Amino acid sequence: MMQWPKSNDALGTINRGNPAESGLCTLCRADCAGKCETWLSSLRGRDTLYPRDFGIITAGAENTLSQGCCYSALRIQGYHYGAFGESFKAPKGDVLFTDVNLETSFGRKQPVKCRYPFVTGALGSTAIAARYWDSFASGSALCGIPIVVGENVVGIDRKAEIAGGKISKAPELDRRIETYLRYYDGYGAILVQLNVEDARNGVAEYVMDKFGDKVAIELKWGQGAKDIGGEIAVKDIEYAKFLQQRGYLLDPDPSGEAARAAAQNGQAQHFARHSRLGYTNLHSYAEVRKDFLTAVKRLRKLGFKHITLKTGAYGMEGLAMAMRLAADADLDLLSVDGAGGGTGMSPWDMMEHWGVPSLQLHTKAHEYATLLAARGIKPVDMSFGGGFARSSAIFKGLALGAPFAKLIIMGRAMMIPGFLGSNIEGVLKPANKAKVNGNWDELPKSVSQYGNTPESIFAGYYSLRDKIGTQAVKEVPFGAIAMWTLVDKLAAGLQQFMAGCRRFTLKEIRREDIAAGNYELARETGLQHICDARDEAAKSILNS
């Protein structure tokens, strides 16, 4: 079994728990005092691109990650001449990595512009998504990247009013959309997911009536964490009964005799709320196709200009079905989430043992997109998810899916700055502690070593101030400032990898910009081994 490094002495980072390939701990806590690479990057930004303690150290990489069939075993190429980029002009060869343009877009008829090729994972009905939404949404909008409101947000809202499949009031969904739109400046988008319950509850109709085409719709087929409907944990038996009345499955049954007796005896109880499985009445591709295209047609008739689809780590048939139907329906984006994508509440055994791993799933997505294109069918733009947190992985994902992959999905990586910034705000602004769900009573040394003001703690504070102004930045949640800081680091790292490949726009990234670090991976992905890549060109030089 492969073991990922628990610490990086060069950067001064360490994982609190067992690290995953992404560099994130397997279990990521909102109250964590540090300090994995993503956590530290949310404070220090671009500083974490380089080894610490400059002037008294030298550093060397272990270079031991070229094993197995995973993203870490991919190697990024570098070229020593040339420059490629739409509208890019190299002035007398005087070019810096910061000249790389990271703007991108996705969509068919009315493309959605994004400042960076990042999109958040779906943040739905889990409590952690609601508690830190102000940071997540404000940060995403300020950075100019899309954010996804996950499934069931209306269905679990006690204050929402729903009757006969028609919503008359949905304060939590309103809050989520309005928070993002507050800082939206034309880059990015806010997508609202629809699962079975959301469709029955009339979420699409409500969103269109209240917000119009300011919001996009994402149809939900699945995710990389599980192949059943969404879940949340519920401890309050009365709330569990409320959700049951809303039409959800509660396990165990909160209205049963066993639950009633346990409640009377003061026993702590745990109820799992589950969503329905989709398409259980359909048994063929033809039936799914008809139902799906009908649903998309209905959404377009409602007035939605942008419609996307999220699919999970299903097998090859499920992937092909998602890609073909997304292309035929002229969808704007297909999100392909590999196993095991992050979770707020998925069955753990399922997390570890179901589905197609990210690298293999994304490899097949590229193969199938190429097949469609060869037949004259324009493939849908895609976003790849399932364990991305570093600039290197972002580049690899975009290259593996080039030219069809437009965005990289980052779920937990984009949540960490929200947690961290909120904890800091709760200490420095005690009156805000409850509002931002801060978990600390004082700054840990891992933070206080940088100062005790947001200006000194967050390396990105002043660049954000330059964007929105001195007064406006004082009103931004600290979690959003932390996200701005992290995104700036990820963007700079991506620019460096692209500059090394002489790709000065995202459209120029090619699949040959990555190679396999071992021969097993070469067979799995169809990429050349690192020592075979451009070997013929090398020999032609030697034989010339």
C-alpha positions as CSV (number, residue, x, y, z in Angstrom):
1,M,0.0,0.0,0.0
2,M,1.3,3.4,-1.0
3,Q,2.0,5.8,1.9
4,W,1.9,9.6,1.3
5,P,4.4,11.8,3.1
6,K,3.0,13.1,6.4
7,S,5.3,16.1,6.5
8,N,7.3,18.3,4.2
9,D,10.4,19.8,6.0
10,A,11.2,22.0,3.0
11,L,7.9,23.9,3.4
12,G,7.5,23.4,7.1
13,T,4.2,21.6,6.8
14,I,2.8,18.6,8.5
15,N,-0.5,16.7,8.4
16,R,-2.5,16.3,11.6
17,G,-3.9,13.0,10.3
18,N,-3.2,10.5,7.6
19,P,-2.5,12.4,4.4
20,A,-4.2,11.6,1.1
21,E,-2.5,12.0,-2.3
22,S,-3.8,15.6,-2.5
23,G,-1.7,16.5,0.6
24,L,-4.9,17.0,2.7
25,C,-5.6,15.0,5.8
26,T,-8.0,12.1,5.3
27,L,-10.2,13.8,7.9
28,C,-10.2,17.6,7.6
29,R,-11.4,19.4,10.8
30,A,-12.9,22.9,10.9
31,D,-11.1,23.6,14.2
32,C,-7.7,22.5,13.0
33,A,-4.8,24.6,14.2
34,G,-2.5,23.5,11.3
35,K,-0.6,22.9,9.4
36,C,-0.9,21.0,6.1
37,E,0.2,22.7,2.9
38,T,-3.2,24.0,2.0
39,W,-3.8,25.4,5.5
40,L,-0.4,27.2,5.5
41,S,-1.0,28.5,2.0
42,S,-4.2,30.1,3.1
43,L,-2.1,32.3,5.4
44,R,1.1,32.8,3.6
45,G,0.1,32.4,0.0
46,R,2.9,32.5,-2.5
47,D,5.5,32.1,0.2
48,T,4.7,28.4,0.3
49,L,5.8,27.9,-3.2
50,Y,9.4,27.9,-2.0
51,P,11.4,26.2,0.7
52,R,11.4,28.0,4.1
53,D,14.3,29.7,5.8
54,F,16.0,31.2,2.7
55,G,19.6,32.1,3.2
56,I,20.5,29.3,5.6
57,I,19.3,26.3,3.8
58,T,19.5,24.3,0.6
59,A,16.8,21.7,-0.3
60,G,16.4,18.7,-2.6
61,A,13.3,16.8,-3.6
62,E,12.8,13.2,-2.6
63,N,11.5,12.4,-6.1
64,T,9.9,9.2,-4.9
65,L,6.3,9.8,-6.0
66,S,6.5,8.2,-9.5
67,Q,4.9,4.9,-8.3
68,G,1.5,3.5,-9.0
69,C,-1.4,4.7,-11.2
70,C,-2.3,8.0,-9.7
71,Y,-1.9,11.7,-10.4
72,S,1.2,11.9,-8.3
73,A,3.0,9.5,-10.7
74,L,2.4,11.9,-13.7
75,R,5.4,14.0,-14.5
76,I,5.1,17.5,-15.9
77,Q,7.2,18.4,-19.0
78,G,9.3,21.5,-19.4
79,Y,10.7,23.0,-22.6
80,H,13.7,25.2,-23.1
81,Y,12.5,27.1,-26.2
82,G,9.4,28.5,-27.8
83,A,6.3,30.3,-26.5
84,F,2.7,29.4,-27.3
85,G,-0.5,31.3,-26.5
86,E,-3.4,32.9,-28.3
87,S,-2.6,36.6,-28.7
88,F,0.6,36.2,-26.7
89,K,3.6,38.2,-28.0
90,A,7.0,37.6,-26.5
91,P,8.8,41.0,-26.5
92,K,12.4,40.1,-27.5
93,G,12.2,37.0,-25.4
94,D,11.8,39.0,-22.2
95,V,9.0,37.0,-20.6
96,L,8.1,36.2,-17.0
97,F,5.9,33.4,-15.6
98,T,3.4,36.1,-14.5
99,D,2.7,36.8,-18.2
100,V,0.7,33.5,-18.2
101,N,-3.0,34.3,-18.6
102,L,-5.2,32.0,-16.5
103,E,-8.6,33.3,-17.6
104,T,-10.8,30.6,-19.0
105,S,-14.5,30.0,-19.9
106,F,-16.9,27.2,-20.3
107,G,-20.2,26.8,-22.1
108,R,-21.7,26.7,-25.5
109,K,-23.8,29.6,-26.7
110,Q,-23.0,32.1,-23.9
111,P,-19.7,31.1,-22.3
112,V,-19.1,31.8,-18.6
113,K,-15.9,33.7,-17.9
114,C,-13.7,32.6,-15.0
115,R,-10.5,34.3,-13.8
116,Y,-9.0,31.0,-12.8
117,P,-9.7,27.4,-13.9
118,F,-11.0,26.4,-10.5
119,V,-14.5,25.6,-9.3
120,T,-15.6,24.6,-5.8
121,G,-17.1,21.3,-5.0
122,A,-20.8,21.2,-4.3
123,L,-21.6,22.7,-0.9
124,G,-25.1,21.5,0.0
125,S,-27.1,20.4,3.0
126,T,-24.2,19.5,5.4
127,A,-24.0,21.7,8.4
128,I,-20.4,22.7,7.6
129,A,-21.4,24.1,4.3
130,A,-24.1,26.3,5.9
131,R,-21.8,27.5,8.8
132,Y,-19.0,28.7,6.6
133,W,-21.0,29.7,3.5
134,D,-20.2,33.4,3.9
135,S,-16.5,32.8,3.6
136,F,-16.9,30.2,0.8
137,A,-19.2,32.3,-1.3
138,S,-17.6,35.7,-0.7
139,G,-14.1,34.3,-1.4
140,S,-15.2,32.5,-4.6
141,A,-16.9,35.6,-6.0
142,L,-13.9,37.8,-5.2
143,C,-11.6,35.4,-6.9
144,G,-13.9,35.2,-9.9
145,I,-14.5,31.4,-9.8
146,P,-17.8,29.4,-9.8
147,I,-19.3,28.0,-6.7
148,V,-21.9,25.2,-6.5
149,V,-24.8,25.2,-4.1
150,G,-25.3,21.5,-3.4
151,E,-28.4,19.4,-3.2
152,N,-31.2,19.6,-0.6
153,V,-30.6,23.1,0.7
154,V,-34.3,24.0,0.5
155,G,-35.5,20.6,1.7
156,I,-33.7,20.7,5.0
157,D,-34.4,24.4,5.8
158,R,-36.9,24.6,8.7
159,K,-37.9,28.1,7.6
160,A,-38.6,27.1,3.9
161,E,-42.2,27.0,3.0
162,I,-43.2,24.3,0.4
163,A,-46.6,23.1,-0.6
164,G,-47.5,20.9,-3.4
165,G,-44.1,21.1,-5.1
166,K,-44.1,24.9,-5.0
167,I,-41.7,26.9,-2.8
168,S,-43.0,30.2,-1.5
169,K,-40.1,30.9,0.8
170,A,-36.5,29.6,1.0
171,P,-34.4,31.8,3.2
172,E,-31.3,29.6,3.3
173,L,-31.1,29.3,-0.5
174,D,-31.7,33.0,-0.8
175,R,-28.8,33.7,1.6
176,R,-26.4,31.5,-0.3
177,I,-27.2,33.1,-3.7
178,E,-27.2,36.7,-2.4
179,T,-23.9,36.3,-0.6
180,Y,-22.2,35.2,-3.8
181,L,-23.8,37.9,-5.9
182,R,-22.7,40.6,-3.5
183,Y,-19.1,40.4,-4.8
184,Y,-19.8,38.9,-8.2
185,D,-18.2,41.1,-10.9
186,G,-18.9,39.2,-14.1
187,Y,-16.4,36.4,-13.6
188,G,-17.5,33.0,-12.2
189,A,-21.0,31.8,-11.6
190,I,-23.3,30.4,-9.0
191,L,-24.8,27.0,-9.8
192,V,-27.7,25.4,-7.9
193,Q,-27.9,21.6,-7.9
194,L,-31.1,19.7,-8.5
195,N,-31.5,16.2,-7.2
196,V,-34.7,14.2,-7.1
197,E,-36.1,16.0,-4.0
198,D,-35.1,19.4,-5.3
199,A,-36.9,18.8,-8.6
200,R,-40.0,17.7,-6.7
201,N,-39.9,20.7,-4.4
202,G,-39.7,23.1,-7.3
203,V,-36.3,24.5,-6.7
204,A,-35.7,25.4,-10.3
205,E,-38.9,27.3,-10.6
206,Y,-38.2,29.2,-7.4
207,V,-34.7,30.2,-8.5
208,M,-35.8,31.4,-11.9
209,D,-38.7,33.4,-10.5
210,K,-36.5,35.1,-7.9
211,F,-33.1,35.4,-9.5
212,G,-33.6,34.8,-13.2
213,D,-30.5,34.0,-15.3
214,K,-28.1,35.2,-12.6
215,V,-28.1,31.5,-11.5
216,A,-27.2,28.4,-13.4
217,I,-28.7,24.9,-12.7
218,E,-26.6,21.8,-12.2
219,L,-28.4,18.5,-12.6
220,K,-27.0,15.9,-10.1
221,W,-26.3,12.3,-11.1
222,G,-23.7,11.5,-8.4
223,Q,-20.3,12.3,-7.0
224,G,-17.0,10.6,-6.4
225,A,-17.7,10.0,-2.7
226,K,-20.6,7.6,-3.1
227,D,-23.1,6.1,-5.5
228,I,-26.3,6.6,-3.4
229,G,-28.2,9.8,-2.6
230,G,-26.9,12.6,-0.3
231,E,-26.9,12.2,3.5
232,I,-26.6,14.3,6.6
233,A,-26.5,13.3,10.2
234,V,-29.3,14.5,12.5
235,K,-29.2,14.3,16.3
236,D,-32.5,16.1,17.1
237,I,-35.4,13.6,16.9
238,E,-37.9,16.4,16.3
239,Y,-35.9,17.7,13.4
240,A,-35.6,14.2,12.1
241,K,-39.4,13.9,12.1
242,F,-39.6,17.2,10.3
243,L,-37.3,16.0,7.5
244,Q,-39.3,12.7,7.3
245,Q,-42.5,14.8,6.8
246,R,-40.6,16.7,4.0
247,G,-40.3,13.3,2.3
248,Y,-36.8,12.2,3.2
249,L,-35.7,8.7,4.3
250,L,-34.5,8.8,7.9
251,D,-32.5,5.8,9.2
252,P,-33.5,4.7,11.7
253,D,-37.1,5.7,11.6
254,P,-37.5,8.7,14.1
255,S,-41.3,8.1,14.3
256,G,-40.8,4.4,15.3
257,E,-41.3,3.0,18.7
258,A,-37.6,2.3,19.3
259,A,-36.7,5.9,18.6
260,R,-39.5,7.2,20.8
261,A,-38.5,4.9,23.7
262,A,-34.8,5.9,23.3
263,A,-35.7,9.6,23.4
264,Q,-37.8,9.1,26.6
265,N,-34.9,7.5,28.3
266,G,-32.5,10.3,27.3
267,Q,-30.4,8.1,24.9
268,A,-28.3,10.0,22.4
269,Q,-29.5,9.1,18.9
270,H,-28.1,9.5,15.5
271,F,-30.3,9.6,12.4
272,A,-29.1,9.6,8.8
273,R,-31.1,11.5,6.3
274,H,-30.9,10.1,2.8
275,S,-32.0,11.3,-0.6
276,R,-33.7,9.2,-3.2
277,L,-31.9,7.4,-6.0
278,G,-32.6,8.8,-9.4
279,Y,-33.8,6.9,-12.5
280,T,-34.9,3.8,-10.5
281,N,-37.9,3.4,-12.9
282,L,-35.6,3.3,-16.0
283,H,-33.8,0.4,-17.3
284,S,-32.1,1.3,-20.6
285,Y,-30.1,4.1,-22.2
286,A,-33.0,5.0,-24.4
287,E,-35.2,5.6,-21.4
288,V,-32.6,7.6,-19.6
289,R,-31.9,9.7,-22.7
290,K,-35.6,10.5,-23.2
291,D,-36.1,11.5,-19.5
292,F,-32.9,13.5,-19.4
293,L,-33.5,15.5,-22.6
294,T,-37.0,16.2,-21.4
295,A,-35.8,17.6,-18.1
296,V,-33.2,19.8,-19.9
297,K,-35.9,21.1,-22.3
298,R,-38.1,21.9,-19.3
299,L,-35.3,23.9,-17.6
300,R,-34.6,25.8,-20.8
301,K,-38.3,26.6,-21.1
302,L,-38.2,28.0,-17.6
303,G,-35.5,30.4,-18.8
304,F,-32.2,29.0,-17.7
305,K,-29.3,30.0,-20.0
306,H,-26.7,27.8,-18.4
307,I,-27.3,24.2,-17.4
308,T,-24.6,21.7,-16.3
309,L,-24.4,18.1,-15.2
310,K,-22.5,16.5,-12.3
311,T,-21.7,12.8,-12.5
312,G,-19.7,10.6,-10.2
313,A,-17.3,7.7,-10.4
314,Y,-19.6,5.3,-12.1
315,G,-18.3,2.8,-14.6
316,M,-17.6,3.4,-18.3
317,E,-21.2,3.1,-19.4
318,G,-22.3,5.8,-17.0
319,L,-19.5,8.1,-18.1
320,A,-20.3,7.6,-21.7
321,M,-23.9,8.2,-21.1
322,A,-23.2,11.5,-19.3
323,M,-20.9,12.7,-22.0
324,R,-23.1,11.8,-24.9
325,L,-26.3,13.3,-23.3
326,A,-24.5,16.4,-22.2
327,A,-23.2,16.9,-25.7
328,D,-26.6,16.2,-27.3
329,A,-28.4,18.6,-24.9
330,D,-25.8,21.3,-25.5
331,L,-25.0,21.6,-21.8
332,D,-22.4,24.1,-20.7
333,L,-20.3,21.8,-18.4
334,L,-20.0,18.2,-17.3
335,S,-18.3,17.7,-13.9
336,V,-16.6,14.4,-13.7
337,D,-15.9,13.5,-10.1
338,G,-13.6,10.6,-9.5
339,A,-13.3,8.2,-6.5
340,G,-12.8,9.1,-3.8
341,G,-14.0,12.6,-4.0
342,G,-14.4,14.6,-0.8
343,T,-17.4,14.3,1.5
344,G,-19.3,15.8,4.4
345,M,-21.2,12.6,5.2
346,S,-20.7,9.6,3.0
347,P,-20.5,6.0,4.2
348,W,-16.8,5.5,4.8
349,D,-16.5,1.9,3.5
350,M,-18.2,3.2,0.3
351,M,-15.7,6.1,0.1
352,E,-12.8,3.6,0.1
353,H,-14.1,0.8,-2.1
354,W,-16.6,2.1,-4.7
355,G,-16.1,3.6,-8.1
356,V,-13.4,4.5,-10.7
357,P,-10.4,6.3,-9.3
358,S,-9.9,9.9,-10.5
359,L,-7.0,9.4,-12.8
360,Q,-8.5,6.4,-14.6
361,L,-11.9,8.1,-14.9
362,H,-10.5,11.3,-16.3
363,T,-8.3,9.3,-18.7
364,K,-11.4,7.6,-20.1
365,A,-13.3,10.9,-20.2
366,H,-10.6,12.3,-22.6
367,E,-10.7,9.1,-24.7
368,Y,-14.5,9.3,-25.0
369,A,-14.4,13.1,-25.8
370,T,-11.9,12.4,-28.6
371,L,-14.1,9.6,-30.0
372,L,-17.1,12.0,-30.0
373,A,-15.1,14.8,-31.7
374,A,-13.9,12.3,-34.4
375,R,-17.6,11.6,-35.2
376,G,-18.3,15.3,-35.6
377,I,-20.1,15.6,-32.2
378,K,-18.8,18.5,-30.2
379,P,-17.9,17.2,-26.7
380,V,-19.2,19.1,-23.7
381,D,-16.7,21.2,-21.7
382,M,-15.6,19.3,-18.7
383,S,-14.4,19.9,-15.1
384,F,-12.4,17.2,-13.3
385,G,-12.7,16.6,-9.6
386,G,-11.5,14.0,-7.0
387,G,-8.5,14.9,-4.9
388,F,-7.1,18.2,-6.2
389,A,-5.3,20.6,-3.9
390,R,-2.0,21.6,-5.4
391,S,-0.9,23.6,-8.5
392,S,0.9,20.6,-9.9
393,A,-2.2,18.4,-9.8
394,I,-4.3,21.2,-11.3
395,F,-1.9,21.4,-14.3
396,K,-1.9,17.6,-14.6
397,G,-5.7,17.4,-14.6
398,L,-6.0,20.1,-17.3
399,A,-3.3,18.5,-19.4
400,L,-4.8,15.0,-19.0
401,G,-8.2,16.3,-20.2
402,A,-6.9,18.8,-22.8
403,P,-8.5,20.4,-24.8
404,F,-11.8,19.4,-23.3
405,A,-11.1,20.0,-19.5
406,K,-11.7,23.6,-18.7
407,L,-11.9,23.6,-14.8
408,I,-10.6,21.7,-11.9
409,I,-13.0,21.0,-9.0
410,M,-11.6,21.6,-5.5
411,G,-13.9,20.7,-2.6
412,R,-12.1,20.4,0.7
413,A,-9.1,22.4,-0.5
414,M,-11.4,25.5,-1.0
415,M,-13.1,24.9,2.3
416,I,-9.9,24.9,4.5
417,P,-9.3,28.7,4.1
418,G,-12.9,29.3,5.1
419,F,-12.4,27.3,8.3
420,L,-9.1,28.9,9.1
421,G,-10.1,32.5,8.4
422,S,-13.3,32.1,10.5
423,N,-11.3,30.7,13.4
424,I,-8.9,33.7,13.2
425,E,-11.8,36.2,12.9
426,G,-13.5,34.7,16.0
427,V,-10.4,35.5,18.0
428,L,-9.6,38.9,16.6
429,K,-13.2,40.0,16.5
430,P,-14.9,38.2,19.5
431,A,-18.2,39.8,18.7
432,N,-18.2,37.9,15.4
433,K,-17.2,34.5,16.9
434,A,-20.7,33.0,16.9
435,K,-21.6,34.5,13.6
436,V,-18.6,33.1,11.8
437,N,-18.5,29.8,13.8
438,G,-15.0,30.4,15.1
439,N,-13.6,27.5,17.1
440,W,-10.6,29.1,18.8
441,D,-10.4,31.2,22.0
442,E,-6.9,32.4,21.1
443,L,-4.5,32.3,18.2
444,P,-2.3,29.2,18.1
445,K,1.4,29.7,17.7
446,S,1.1,28.4,14.1
447,V,-0.8,31.6,13.4
448,S,0.4,34.2,15.9
449,Q,4.0,33.9,14.7
450,Y,2.9,36.0,11.8
451,G,1.1,38.7,13.8
452,N,-2.2,39.4,15.4
453,T,-3.9,41.5,12.7
454,P,-5.4,40.3,9.4
455,E,-3.0,42.6,7.6
456,S,0.0,40.8,9.1
457,I,-1.5,37.2,9.1
458,F,-2.8,37.0,5.5
459,A,-0.2,37.5,2.8
460,G,-3.0,38.3,0.3
461,Y,-4.6,41.1,2.4
462,Y,-3.1,44.0,0.6
463,S,-3.7,42.6,-2.9
464,L,-7.4,42.2,-2.1
465,R,-7.5,45.7,-0.6
466,D,-6.1,47.0,-3.9
467,K,-8.9,45.2,-5.7
468,I,-11.9,46.4,-3.7
469,G,-10.7,49.3,-1.6
470,T,-9.6,50.0,2.0
471,Q,-13.1,50.2,3.5
472,A,-14.6,47.3,1.6
473,V,-11.8,44.9,2.6
474,K,-12.7,45.5,6.3
475,E,-16.1,44.0,5.7
476,V,-14.9,40.9,4.0
477,P,-15.0,37.7,6.1
478,F,-11.5,36.5,7.1
479,G,-12.3,33.2,5.5
480,A,-12.8,34.9,2.2
481,I,-9.4,36.7,2.6
482,A,-7.8,33.3,3.3
483,M,-9.4,31.9,0.2
484,W,-8.1,34.8,-1.9
485,T,-4.7,34.1,-0.4
486,L,-4.8,30.4,-1.3
487,V,-6.1,31.0,-4.8
488,D,-3.3,33.5,-5.4
489,K,-0.8,30.8,-4.4
490,L,-2.4,28.1,-6.5
491,A,-2.6,30.5,-9.5
492,A,1.0,31.5,-9.2
493,G,2.1,27.8,-9.0
494,L,0.0,27.0,-12.1
495,Q,1.6,29.9,-14.0
496,Q,5.0,28.6,-13.2
497,F,4.3,25.1,-14.5
498,M,2.6,26.6,-17.6
499,A,5.6,29.0,-18.2
500,G,7.9,26.0,-17.9
501,C,5.9,24.3,-20.7
502,R,5.9,27.6,-22.6
503,R,2.0,27.6,-22.5
504,F,1.0,31.2,-21.9
505,T,-2.8,30.6,-22.2
506,L,-4.8,27.7,-20.9
507,K,-6.0,26.8,-24.4
508,E,-2.4,25.9,-25.3
509,I,-2.0,23.2,-22.7
510,R,-1.5,19.9,-24.4
511,R,-1.7,16.3,-23.3
512,E,2.0,15.8,-24.2
513,D,2.8,18.3,-21.5
514,I,2.6,15.4,-19.1
515,A,4.2,12.0,-19.2
516,A,4.0,8.8,-17.2
517,G,6.6,8.3,-14.4
518,N,6.4,4.5,-14.7
519,Y,5.5,2.1,-17.5
520,E,2.4,0.8,-15.7
521,L,1.0,4.3,-15.7
522,A,1.9,4.7,-19.4
523,R,-0.2,1.7,-20.2
524,E,-3.1,2.9,-18.1
525,T,-3.3,6.4,-19.5
526,G,-1.9,6.1,-23.0
527,L,0.7,8.7,-22.2
528,Q,4.3,8.1,-23.1
529,H,6.8,7.2,-20.4
530,I,8.9,10.2,-19.4
531,C,12.0,8.7,-21.1
532,D,10.1,7.9,-24.3
533,A,8.4,11.3,-24.7
534,R,10.1,13.3,-27.5
535,D,12.7,10.6,-27.7
536,E,12.4,10.5,-31.5
537,A,13.0,14.2,-31.8
538,A,16.0,13.9,-29.6
539,K,17.5,11.1,-31.7
540,S,16.9,13.1,-34.9
541,I,19.0,15.9,-33.4
542,L,21.8,13.5,-32.6
543,N,21.6,11.9,-36.0
544,S,21.5,15.1,-37.9
